[in-house]
Amino acid sequence: MSNTAENLSSSESGAVLVVTSKVKKFIKDVSTMNTAGDVPEALTRIVEVELQKAIAKAKDAGRKTVMARDFA
């Protein structure tokens, strides 16, 4: 993977990292509220930040596998 591809965020590539229908259903089931169209992109940015942190922790530990503990 090239350095450019590693630094490309999903939001820049247009990919959404959350399942929109699941997010909408969760919000509706928990609160009976509706979900704005920009929520999936906002959640994607949050997920990307947390993934980058977890990747860094795995690298610091000398691993090539991101594990659940990397999110703690």
C-alpha positions in Angstrom: 0.0 0.0 0.0 1.4 3.4 -0.9 1.9 6.2 1.6 -0.8 8.1 -0.3 -3.4 5.3 0.2 -2.5 4.9 3.8 -3.2 8.6 4.5 -6.4 8.8 2.5 -9.4 9.0 4.8 -12.6 7.2 4.0 -14.4 10.6 3.9 -12.0 11.8 1.2 -12.6 8.6 -0.8 -16.3 8.8 -0.4 -16.6 5.6 1.6 -18.9 5.6 4.7 -17.7 3.3 7.5 -21.0 2.9 9.2 -24.2 1.2 8.1 -26.6 4.1 7.6 -29.7 1.9 8.0 -28.5 0.5 11.3 -27.6 4.0 12.7 -31.0 5.3 11.7 -32.8 2.3 13.3 -30.7 2.6 16.5 -31.6 6.3 16.9 -35.2 5.7 16.1 -35.5 2.7 18.5 -33.7 4.5 21.3 -35.2 7.9 21.0 -37.9 7.9 18.4 -35.9 10.7 16.7 -35.1 11.0 13.0 -31.6 11.0 11.7 -30.2 13.8 9.5 -28.5 12.9 6.3 -25.0 14.1 7.4 -24.9 11.8 10.4 -23.2 8.8 8.7 -20.4 11.1 7.4 -19.9 12.6 10.9 -19.8 9.1 12.5 -17.3 8.0 9.8 -14.9 10.9 10.8 -15.2 9.8 14.4 -14.5 6.1 13.5 -11.5 7.1 11.4 -9.9 9.0 14.3 -10.4 6.1 16.6 -9.1 3.6 14.0 -6.0 5.7 13.5 -5.4 5.7 17.3 -5.8 1.9 17.4 -3.5 1.4 14.4 -0.8 3.5 16.2 -1.1 1.5 19.4 -0.8 -1.8 17.4 2.3 -0.4 15.6 3.8 0.8 18.9 3.3 -2.7 20.3 5.1 -4.2 17.3 2.0 -5.9 15.9 0.5 -5.9 12.4 -3.0 -6.7 13.8 -5.3 -4.2 15.4 -7.0 -5.8 18.4 -10.0 -4.7 20.6 -7.5 -3.7 23.3 -6.1 -1.1 21.0 -9.3 0.9 21.4 -9.0 1.1 25.2 
